[in-house]
Amino acid sequence: MKMDYEGKGSGFGTLYYRSLLQGRGILFVDQQLTAGEETATWVRQYASDVSLFRKDFAQVMMKLSSTQVLTGDKGEVRLNCREVTSSLW
């Protein structure tokens, strides 16, 4: 799958979702987005409406950038994301 960013107006994001609708997801887990009706609805909407994708993507990036990242001895690097590092307790 071609993943290069080709500048403004290139359909950033929608190419990914259109590929899913064609059964060409990059990873199995990506393709699973089309398996459930709720997520498949979002895939179809993002594949066909670049302005919706861009609006939602921008909102999520703003929300993500406002999170308080823990650093130094307050942070934690997990080797297994399902488990809390026991040395912190």
Salt bridges, closest charged atoms under 4 A:
GLU6 OE2 - LYS2 NZ 2.53
GLU37 OE2 - ARG44 NH2 2.75
ASP56 OD1 - LYS55 NZ 3.05
GLU76 OE2 - ARG78 NE 3.06
